[in-house]
Amino acid sequence: MLPTLEINEGPGKKPRVLVLEVMDRNKTDRRVIARLLVERETRYERYADG
């Protein structure tokens, strides 16, 4: 599944697609050992009466 690519501009906007870098905190060189591509999805559900 491909991530949603949309333009989020302006103050207070959070990116939908993030790249997280995983590092080994027990090693002294702290090199990146993995990268994860994550998409943020927000869902709102509202009652019919508001």
PDBQT receptor file of N, H, CA, C and O in Angstrom, charges set to zero:
ATOM      1  N   MET A   1       0.839  -1.165   0.000  1.00  0.00    +0.000 N 
ATOM      2  CA  MET A   1       0.000   0.000   0.000  1.00  0.00    +0.000 C 
ATOM      3  C   MET A   1       0.892   1.239   0.000  1.00  0.00    +0.000 C 
ATOM      4  O   MET A   1       1.828   1.331   0.795  1.00  0.00    +0.000 OA
ATOM      5  N   LEU A   2       0.612   2.174  -0.872  1.00  0.00    +0.000 N 
ATOM      6  H   LEU A   2      -0.148   2.100  -1.518  1.00  0.00    +0.000 HD
ATOM      7  CA  LEU A   2       1.396   3.394  -0.955  1.00  0.00    +0.000 C 
ATOM      8  C   LEU A   2       0.847   4.447  -0.001  1.00  0.00    +0.000 C 
ATOM      9  O   LEU A   2      -0.364   4.516   0.207  1.00  0.00    +0.000 OA
ATOM     10  N   PRO A   3       1.716   5.267   0.581  1.00  0.00    +0.000 N 
ATOM     11  CA  PRO A   3       1.241   6.315   1.488  1.00  0.00    +0.000 C 
ATOM     12  C   PRO A   3       0.545   7.429   0.730  1.00  0.00    +0.000 C 
ATOM     13  O   PRO A   3       0.776   7.624  -0.464  1.00  0.00    +0.000 OA
ATOM     14  N   THR A   4      -0.299   8.148   1.427  1.00  0.00    +0.000 N 
ATOM     15  H   THR A   4      -0.486   7.990   2.396  1.00  0.00    +0.000 HD
ATOM     16  CA  THR A   4      -0.978   9.296   0.852  1.00  0.00    +0.000 C 
ATOM     17  C   THR A   4       0.015  10.433   0.710  1.00  0.00    +0.000 C 
ATOM     18  O   THR A   4       0.670  10.813   1.681  1.00  0.00    +0.000 OA
ATOM     19  N   LEU A   5       0.129  10.972  -0.478  1.00  0.00    +0.000 N 
ATOM     20  H   LEU A   5      -0.404  10.663  -1.266  1.00  0.00    +0.000 HD
ATOM     21  CA  LEU A   5       1.045  12.091  -0.703  1.00  0.00    +0.000 C 
ATOM     22  C   LEU A   5       0.203  13.334  -0.957  1.00  0.00    +0.000 C 
ATOM     23  O   LEU A   5      -0.320  13.527  -2.054  1.00  0.00    +0.000 OA
ATOM     24  N   GLU A   6       0.080  14.155   0.044  1.00  0.00    +0.000 N 
ATOM     25  H   GLU A   6       0.506  13.998   0.935  1.00  0.00    +0.000 HD
ATOM     26  CA  GLU A   6      -0.655  15.398  -0.100  1.00  0.00    +0.000 C 
ATOM     27  C   GLU A   6       0.158  16.518   0.505  1.00  0.00    +0.000 C 
ATOM     28  O   GLU A   6       1.050  16.282   1.320  1.00  0.00    +0.000 OA
ATOM     29  N   ILE A   7      -0.153  17.746   0.103  1.00  0.00    +0.000 N 
ATOM     30  H   ILE A   7      -0.877  17.938  -0.559  1.00  0.00    +0.000 HD
ATOM     31  CA  ILE A   7       0.599  18.896   0.586  1.00  0.00    +0.000 C 
ATOM     32  C   ILE A   7      -0.047  19.403   1.871  1.00  0.00    +0.000 C 
ATOM     33  O   ILE A   7      -1.217  19.785   1.874  1.00  0.00    +0.000 OA
ATOM     34  N   ASN A   8       0.707  19.407   2.948  1.00  0.00    +0.000 N 
ATOM     35  H   ASN A   8       1.658  19.097   2.946  1.00  0.00    +0.000 HD
ATOM     36  CA  ASN A   8       0.272  19.964   4.229  1.00  0.00    +0.000 C 
ATOM     37  C   ASN A   8       1.136  21.167   4.524  1.00  0.00    +0.000 C 
ATOM     38  O   ASN A   8       2.281  21.033   4.956  1.00  0.00    +0.000 OA
ATOM     39  N   GLU A   9       0.584  22.342   4.290  1.00  0.00    +0.000 N 
ATOM     40  H   GLU A   9      -0.346  22.451   3.940  1.00  0.00    +0.000 HD
ATOM     41  CA  GLU A   9       1.353  23.558   4.529  1.00  0.00    +0.000 C 
ATOM     42  C   GLU A   9       0.620  24.425   5.524  1.00  0.00    +0.000 C 
ATOM     43  O   GLU A   9      -0.597  24.333   5.678  1.00  0.00    +0.000 OA
ATOM     44  N   GLY A  10       1.375  25.264   6.194  1.00  0.00    +0.000 N 
ATOM     45  H   GLY A  10       2.364  25.339   6.069  1.00  0.00    +0.000 HD
ATOM     46  CA  GLY A  10       0.786  26.199   7.127  1.00  0.00    +0.000 C 
ATOM     47  C   GLY A  10       1.159  25.861   8.559  1.00  0.00    +0.000 C 
ATOM     48  O   GLY A  10       1.639  24.765   8.852  1.00  0.00    +0.000 OA
ATOM     49  N   PRO A  11       0.931  26.821   9.447  1.00  0.00    +0.000 N 
ATOM     50  CA  PRO A  11       1.280  26.604  10.852  1.00  0.00    +0.000 C 
ATOM     51  C   PRO A  11       0.377  25.543  11.494  1.00  0.00    +0.000 C 
ATOM     52  O   PRO A  11      -0.828  25.504  11.242  1.00  0.00    +0.000 OA
ATOM     53  N   GLY A  12       0.963  24.706  12.307  1.00  0.00    +0.000 N 
ATOM     54  H   GLY A  12       1.941  24.738  12.512  1.00  0.00    +0.000 HD
ATOM     55  CA  GLY A  12       0.199  23.706  13.039  1.00  0.00    +0.000 C 
ATOM     56  C   GLY A  12      -0.098  22.442  12.257  1.00  0.00    +0.000 C 
ATOM     57  O   GLY A  12      -0.750  21.544  12.788  1.00  0.00    +0.000 OA
ATOM     58  N   LYS A  13       0.351  22.338  11.022  1.00  0.00    +0.000 N 
ATOM     59  H   LYS A  13       0.881  23.068  10.590  1.00  0.00    +0.000 HD
ATOM     60  CA  LYS A  13       0.105  21.141  10.215  1.00  0.00    +0.000 C 
ATOM     61  C   LYS A  13       1.178  20.113  10.511  1.00  0.00    +0.000 C 
ATOM     62  O   LYS A  13       2.362  20.444  10.587  1.00  0.00    +0.000 OA
ATOM     63  N   LYS A  14       0.769  18.878  10.677  1.00  0.00    +0.000 N 
ATOM     64  H   LYS A  14      -0.193  18.610  10.615  1.00  0.00    +0.000 HD
ATOM     65  CA  LYS A  14       1.710  17.798  10.908  1.00  0.00    +0.000 C 
ATOM     66  C   LYS A  14       1.835  16.976   9.629  1.00  0.00    +0.000 C 
ATOM     67  O   LYS A  14       0.843  16.768   8.931  1.00  0.00    +0.000 OA
ATOM     68  N   PRO A  15       3.028  16.511   9.316  1.00  0.00    +0.000 N 
ATOM     69  CA  PRO A  15       3.179  15.696   8.112  1.00  0.00    +0.000 C 
ATOM     70  C   PRO A  15       2.485  14.349   8.270  1.00  0.00    +0.000 C 
ATOM     71  O   PRO A  15       2.499  13.763   9.352  1.00  0.00    +0.000 OA
ATOM     72  N   ARG A  16       1.881  13.861   7.193  1.00  0.00    +0.000 N 
ATOM     73  H   ARG A  16       1.870  14.338   6.314  1.00  0.00    +0.000 HD
ATOM     74  CA  ARG A  16       1.204  12.564   7.221  1.00  0.00    +0.000 C 
ATOM     75  C   ARG A  16       2.200  11.420   7.105  1.00  0.00    +0.000 C 
ATOM     76  O   ARG A  16       1.974  10.340   7.650  1.00  0.00    +0.000 OA
ATOM     77  N   VAL A  17       3.298  11.653   6.399  1.00  0.00    +0.000 N 
ATOM     78  H   VAL A  17       3.482  12.531   5.956  1.00  0.00    +0.000 HD
ATOM     79  CA  VAL A  17       4.277  10.593   6.167  1.00  0.00    +0.000 C 
ATOM     80  C   VAL A  17       5.557  10.959   6.902  1.00  0.00    +0.000 C 
ATOM     81  O   VAL A  17       6.086  12.058   6.735  1.00  0.00    +0.000 OA
ATOM     82  N   LEU A  18       6.053  10.029   7.721  1.00  0.00    +0.000 N 
ATOM     83  H   LEU A  18       5.623   9.136   7.856  1.00  0.00    +0.000 HD
ATOM     84  CA  LEU A  18       7.267  10.253   8.501  1.00  0.00    +0.000 C 
ATOM     85  C   LEU A  18       8.268   9.133   8.241  1.00  0.00    +0.000 C 
ATOM     86  O   LEU A  18       7.879   7.997   7.969  1.00  0.00    +0.000 OA
ATOM     87  N   VAL A  19       9.548   9.454   8.325  1.00  0.00    +0.000 N 
ATOM     88  H   VAL A  19       9.863  10.377   8.545  1.00  0.00    +0.000 HD
ATOM     89  CA  VAL A  19      10.598   8.451   8.265  1.00  0.00    +0.000 C 
ATOM     90  C   VAL A  19      11.238   8.412   9.649  1.00  0.00    +0.000 C 
ATOM     91  O   VAL A  19      11.814   9.399  10.108  1.00  0.00    +0.000 OA
ATOM     92  N   LEU A  20      11.130   7.265  10.303  1.00  0.00    +0.000 N 
ATOM     93  H   LEU A  20      10.663   6.464   9.930  1.00  0.00    +0.000 HD
ATOM     94  CA  LEU A  20      11.709   7.089  11.633  1.00  0.00    +0.000 C 
ATOM     95  C   LEU A  20      13.005   6.310  11.508  1.00  0.00    +0.000 C 
ATOM     96  O   LEU A  20      13.056   5.279  10.838  1.00  0.00    +0.000 OA
ATOM     97  N   GLU A  21      14.047   6.803  12.152  1.00  0.00    +0.000 N 
ATOM     98  H   GLU A  21      14.005   7.641  12.696  1.00  0.00    +0.000 HD
ATOM     99  CA  GLU A  21      15.342   6.126  12.122  1.00  0.00    +0.000 C 
ATOM    100  C   GLU A  21      15.556   5.395  13.434  1.00  0.00    +0.000 C 
ATOM    101  O   GLU A  21      15.386   5.969  14.509  1.00  0.00    +0.000 OA
ATOM    102  N   VAL A  22      15.927   4.130  13.343  1.00  0.00    +0.000 N 
ATOM    103  H   VAL A  22      16.065   3.664  12.469  1.00  0.00    +0.000 HD
ATOM    104  CA  VAL A  22      16.177   3.291  14.514  1.00  0.00    +0.000 C 
ATOM    105  C   VAL A  22      17.684   3.165  14.695  1.00  0.00    +0.000 C 
ATOM    106  O   VAL A  22      18.414   2.816  13.767  1.00  0.00    +0.000 OA
ATOM    107  N   MET A  23      18.134   3.459  15.922  1.00  0.00    +0.000 N 
ATOM    108  H   MET A  23      17.542   3.742  16.676  1.00  0.00    +0.000 HD
ATOM    109  CA  MET A  23      19.560   3.381  16.240  1.00  0.00    +0.000 C 
ATOM    110  C   MET A  23      19.758   2.473  17.445  1.00  0.00    +0.000 C 
ATOM    111  O   MET A  23      18.877   2.352  18.296  1.00  0.00    +0.000 OA
ATOM    112  N   ASP A  24      20.903   1.849  17.508  1.00  0.00    +0.000 N 
ATOM    113  H   ASP A  24      21.619   1.947  16.817  1.00  0.00    +0.000 HD
ATOM    114  CA  ASP A  24      21.233   0.996  18.649  1.00  0.00    +0.000 C 
ATOM    115  C   ASP A  24      21.829   1.882  19.742  1.00  0.00    +0.000 C 
ATOM    116  O   ASP A  24      22.939   2.394  19.594  1.00  0.00    +0.000 OA
ATOM    117  N   ARG A  25      21.096   2.060  20.827  1.00  0.00    +0.000 N 
ATOM    118  H   ARG A  25      20.194   1.644  20.947  1.00  0.00    +0.000 HD
ATOM    119  CA  ARG A  25      21.568   2.965  21.878  1.00  0.00    +0.000 C 
ATOM    120  C   ARG A  25      22.688   2.360  22.723  1.00  0.00    +0.000 C 
ATOM    121  O   ARG A  25      23.320   3.066  23.508  1.00  0.00    +0.000 OA
ATOM    122  N   ASN A  26      22.936   1.069  22.569  1.00  0.00    +0.000 N 
ATOM    123  H   ASN A  26      22.422   0.495  21.931  1.00  0.00    +0.000 HD
ATOM    124  CA  ASN A  26      24.008   0.423  23.333  1.00  0.00    +0.000 C 
ATOM    125  C   ASN A  26      25.366   0.515  22.641  1.00  0.00    +0.000 C 
ATOM    126  O   ASN A  26      26.388   0.200  23.249  1.00  0.00    +0.000 OA
ATOM    127  N   LYS A  27      25.389   0.938  21.395  1.00  0.00    +0.000 N 
ATOM    128  H   LYS A  27      24.559   1.194  20.901  1.00  0.00    +0.000 HD
ATOM    129  CA  LYS A  27      26.656   1.072  20.680  1.00  0.00    +0.000 C 
ATOM    130  C   LYS A  27      27.092   2.531  20.683  1.00  0.00    +0.000 C 
ATOM    131  O   LYS A  27      26.259   3.437  20.707  1.00  0.00    +0.000 OA
ATOM    132  N   THR A  28      28.385   2.747  20.658  1.00  0.00    +0.000 N 
ATOM    133  H   THR A  28      29.062   2.011  20.638  1.00  0.00    +0.000 HD
ATOM    134  CA  THR A  28      28.916   4.110  20.762  1.00  0.00    +0.000 C 
ATOM    135  C   THR A  28      28.804   4.890  19.458  1.00  0.00    +0.000 C 
ATOM    136  O   THR A  28      28.729   6.118  19.501  1.00  0.00    +0.000 OA
ATOM    137  N   ASP A  29      28.791   4.230  18.299  1.00  0.00    +0.000 N 
ATOM    138  H   ASP A  29      28.852   3.233  18.264  1.00  0.00    +0.000 HD
ATOM    139  CA  ASP A  29      28.769   4.975  17.038  1.00  0.00    +0.000 C 
ATOM    140  C   ASP A  29      27.366   5.467  16.670  1.00  0.00    +0.000 C 
ATOM    141  O   ASP A  29      27.231   6.375  15.850  1.00  0.00    +0.000 OA
ATOM    142  N   ARG A  30      26.331   4.887  17.258  1.00  0.00    +0.000 N 
ATOM    143  H   ARG A  30      26.441   4.148  17.923  1.00  0.00    +0.000 HD
ATOM    144  CA  ARG A  30      24.938   5.330  17.058  1.00  0.00    +0.000 C 
ATOM    145  C   ARG A  30      24.547   5.408  15.583  1.00  0.00    +0.000 C 
ATOM    146  O   ARG A  30      23.856   6.342  15.176  1.00  0.00    +0.000 OA
ATOM    147  N   ARG A  31      24.977   4.445  14.789  1.00  0.00    +0.000 N 
ATOM    148  H   ARG A  31      25.538   3.687  15.120  1.00  0.00    +0.000 HD
ATOM    149  CA  ARG A  31      24.592   4.436  13.381  1.00  0.00    +0.000 C 
ATOM    150  C   ARG A  31      23.148   3.982  13.233  1.00  0.00    +0.000 C 
ATOM    151  O   ARG A  31      22.617   3.258  14.075  1.00  0.00    +0.000 OA
ATOM    152  N   VAL A  32      22.528   4.421  12.149  1.00  0.00    +0.000 N 
ATOM    153  H   VAL A  32      22.960   5.010  11.466  1.00  0.00    +0.000 HD
ATOM    154  CA  VAL A  32      21.152   4.023  11.854  1.00  0.00    +0.000 C 
ATOM    155  C   VAL A  32      21.167   2.565  11.410  1.00  0.00    +0.000 C 
ATOM    156  O   VAL A  32      21.905   2.196  10.496  1.00  0.00    +0.000 OA
ATOM    157  N   ILE A  33      20.343   1.732  12.062  1.00  0.00    +0.000 N 
ATOM    158  H   ILE A  33      19.743   2.031  12.804  1.00  0.00    +0.000 HD
ATOM    159  CA  ILE A  33      20.284   0.315  11.696  1.00  0.00    +0.000 C 
ATOM    160  C   ILE A  33      19.011  -0.021  10.914  1.00  0.00    +0.000 C 
ATOM    161  O   ILE A  33      18.924  -1.086  10.303  1.00  0.00    +0.000 OA
ATOM    162  N   ALA A  34      18.022   0.885  10.929  1.00  0.00    +0.000 N 
ATOM    163  H   ALA A  34      18.092   1.750  11.425  1.00  0.00    +0.000 HD
ATOM    164  CA  ALA A  34      16.796   0.663  10.161  1.00  0.00    +0.000 C 
ATOM    165  C   ALA A  34      16.071   1.983   9.979  1.00  0.00    +0.000 C 
ATOM    166  O   ALA A  34      16.231   2.913  10.769  1.00  0.00    +0.000 OA
ATOM    167  N   ARG A  35      15.272   2.050   8.925  1.00  0.00    +0.000 N 
ATOM    168  H   ARG A  35      15.142   1.295   8.283  1.00  0.00    +0.000 HD
ATOM    169  CA  ARG A  35      14.402   3.203   8.687  1.00  0.00    +0.000 C 
ATOM    170  C   ARG A  35      12.994   2.682   8.456  1.00  0.00    +0.000 C 
ATOM    171  O   ARG A  35      12.789   1.717   7.720  1.00  0.00    +0.000 OA
ATOM    172  N   LEU A  36      12.028   3.330   9.091  1.00  0.00    +0.000 N 
ATOM    173  H   LEU A  36      12.194   4.114   9.689  1.00  0.00    +0.000 HD
ATOM    174  CA  LEU A  36      10.631   2.940   8.961  1.00  0.00    +0.000 C 
ATOM    175  C   LEU A  36       9.852   4.076   8.327  1.00  0.00    +0.000 C 
ATOM    176  O   LEU A  36       9.992   5.229   8.733  1.00  0.00    +0.000 OA
ATOM    177  N   LEU A  37       9.038   3.763   7.339  1.00  0.00    +0.000 N 
ATOM    178  H   LEU A  37       8.924   2.826   7.009  1.00  0.00    +0.000 HD
ATOM    179  CA  LEU A  37       8.159   4.729   6.717  1.00  0.00    +0.000 C 
ATOM    180  C   LEU A  37       6.776   4.543   7.332  1.00  0.00    +0.000 C 
ATOM    181  O   LEU A  37       6.189   3.464   7.249  1.00  0.00    +0.000 OA
ATOM    182  N   VAL A  38       6.257   5.618   7.956  1.00  0.00    +0.000 N 
ATOM    183  H   VAL A  38       6.734   6.495   8.023  1.00  0.00    +0.000 HD
ATOM    184  CA  VAL A  38       5.006   5.543   8.707  1.00  0.00    +0.000 C 
ATOM    185  C   VAL A  38       4.057   6.622   8.197  1.00  0.00    +0.000 C 
ATOM    186  O   VAL A  38       4.466   7.758   7.957  1.00  0.00    +0.000 OA
ATOM    187  N   GLU A  39       2.791   6.257   8.034  1.00  0.00    +0.000 N 
ATOM    188  H   GLU A  39       2.459   5.334   8.229  1.00  0.00    +0.000 HD
ATOM    189  CA  GLU A  39       1.778   7.236   7.656  1.00  0.00    +0.000 C 
ATOM    190  C   GLU A  39       0.817   7.434   8.810  1.00  0.00    +0.000 C 
ATOM    191  O   GLU A  39       0.303   6.471   9.380  1.00  0.00    +0.000 OA
ATOM    192  N   ARG A  40       0.577   8.702   9.152  1.00  0.00    +0.000 N 
ATOM    193  H   ARG A  40       0.995   9.484   8.690  1.00  0.00    +0.000 HD
ATOM    194  CA  ARG A  40      -0.361   9.049  10.223  1.00  0.00    +0.000 C 
ATOM    195  C   ARG A  40      -1.752   9.143   9.617  1.00  0.00    +0.000 C 
ATOM    196  O   ARG A  40      -1.952   9.774   8.580  1.00  0.00    +0.000 OA
ATOM    197  N   GLU A  41      -2.708   8.506  10.281  1.00  0.00    +0.000 N 
ATOM    198  H   GLU A  41      -2.545   7.993  11.124  1.00  0.00    +0.000 HD
ATOM    199  CA  GLU A  41      -4.090   8.558   9.823  1.00  0.00    +0.000 C 
ATOM    200  C   GLU A  41      -4.957   8.982  10.992  1.00  0.00    +0.000 C 
ATOM    201  O   GLU A  41      -4.846   8.438  12.091  1.00  0.00    +0.000 OA
ATOM    202  N   THR A  42      -5.821   9.958  10.751  1.00  0.00    +0.000 N 
ATOM    203  H   THR A  42      -5.911  10.400   9.858  1.00  0.00    +0.000 HD
ATOM    204  CA  THR A  42      -6.704  10.466  11.793  1.00  0.00    +0.000 C 
ATOM    205  C   THR A  42      -8.144  10.208  11.372  1.00  0.00    +0.000 C 
ATOM    206  O   THR A  42      -8.533  10.471  10.234  1.00  0.00    +0.000 OA
ATOM    207  N   ARG A  43      -8.925   9.691  12.310  1.00  0.00    +0.000 N 
ATOM    208  H   ARG A  43      -8.610   9.478  13.234  1.00  0.00    +0.000 HD
ATOM    209  CA  ARG A  43     -10.324   9.420  12.022  1.00  0.00    +0.000 C 
ATOM    210  C   ARG A  43     -11.176  10.056  13.112  1.00  0.00    +0.000 C 
ATOM    211  O   ARG A  43     -10.893   9.908  14.301  1.00  0.00    +0.000 OA
ATOM    212  N   TYR A  44     -12.210  10.759  12.701  1.00  0.00    +0.000 N 
ATOM    213  H   TYR A  44     -12.440  10.880  11.736  1.00  0.00    +0.000 HD
ATOM    214  CA  TYR A  44     -13.133  11.379  13.637  1.00  0.00    +0.000 C 
ATOM    215  C   TYR A  44     -14.502  10.729  13.491  1.00  0.00    +0.000 C 
ATOM    216  O   TYR A  44     -15.006  10.554  12.382  1.00  0.00    +0.000 OA
ATOM    217  N   GLU A  45     -15.089  10.380  14.613  1.00  0.00    +0.000 N 
ATOM    218  H   GLU A  45     -14.680  10.522  15.515  1.00  0.00    +0.000 HD
ATOM    219  CA  GLU A  45     -16.449   9.869  14.609  1.00  0.00    +0.000 C 
ATOM    220  C   GLU A  45     -17.279  10.766  15.501  1.00  0.00    +0.000 C 
ATOM    221  O   GLU A  45     -16.878  11.098  16.617  1.00  0.00    +0.000 OA
ATOM    222  N   ARG A  46     -18.445  11.156  14.999  1.00  0.00    +0.000 N 
ATOM    223  H   ARG A  46     -18.771  10.886  14.093  1.00  0.00    +0.000 HD
ATOM    224  CA  ARG A  46     -19.306  12.062  15.757  1.00  0.00    +0.000 C 
ATOM    225  C   ARG A  46     -20.703  11.453  15.869  1.00  0.00    +0.000 C 
ATOM    226  O   ARG A  46     -21.179  10.756  14.973  1.00  0.00    +0.000 OA
ATOM    227  N   TYR A  47     -21.328  11.739  16.986  1.00  0.00    +0.000 N 
ATOM    228  H   TYR A  47     -20.941  12.305  17.714  1.00  0.00    +0.000 HD
ATOM    229  CA  TYR A  47     -22.699  11.298  17.175  1.00  0.00    +0.000 C 
ATOM    230  C   TYR A  47     -23.644  12.104  16.285  1.00  0.00    +0.000 C 
ATOM    231  O   TYR A  47     -23.338  13.245  15.937  1.00  0.00    +0.000 OA
ATOM    232  N   ALA A  48     -24.766  11.536  15.921  1.00  0.00    +0.000 N 
ATOM    233  H   ALA A  48     -25.015  10.609  16.203  1.00  0.00    +0.000 HD
ATOM    234  CA  ALA A  48     -25.723  12.204  15.042  1.00  0.00    +0.000 C 
ATOM    235  C   ALA A  48     -26.286  13.483  15.670  1.00  0.00    +0.000 C 
ATOM    236  O   ALA A  48     -26.639  14.422  14.957  1.00  0.00    +0.000 OA
ATOM    237  N   ASP A  49     -26.372  13.517  17.017  1.00  0.00    +0.000 N 
ATOM    238  H   ASP A  49     -26.086  12.754  17.596  1.00  0.00    +0.000 HD
ATOM    239  CA  ASP A  49     -26.918  14.705  17.677  1.00  0.00    +0.000 C 
ATOM    240  C   ASP A  49     -25.872  15.772  17.966  1.00  0.00    +0.000 C 
ATOM    241  O   ASP A  49     -26.170  16.774  18.616  1.00  0.00    +0.000 OA
ATOM    242  N   GLY A  50     -24.641  15.564  17.485  1.00  0.00    +0.000 N 
ATOM    243  H   GLY A  50     -24.399  14.750  16.957  1.00  0.00    +0.000 HD
ATOM    244  CA  GLY A  50     -23.616  16.580  17.635  1.00  0.00    +0.000 C 
ATOM    245  C   GLY A  50     -22.699  16.318  18.759  1.00  0.00    +0.000 C 
ATOM    246  O   GLY A  50     -21.780  17.101  19.002  1.00  0.00    +0.000 OA
TER     247      GLY A  50
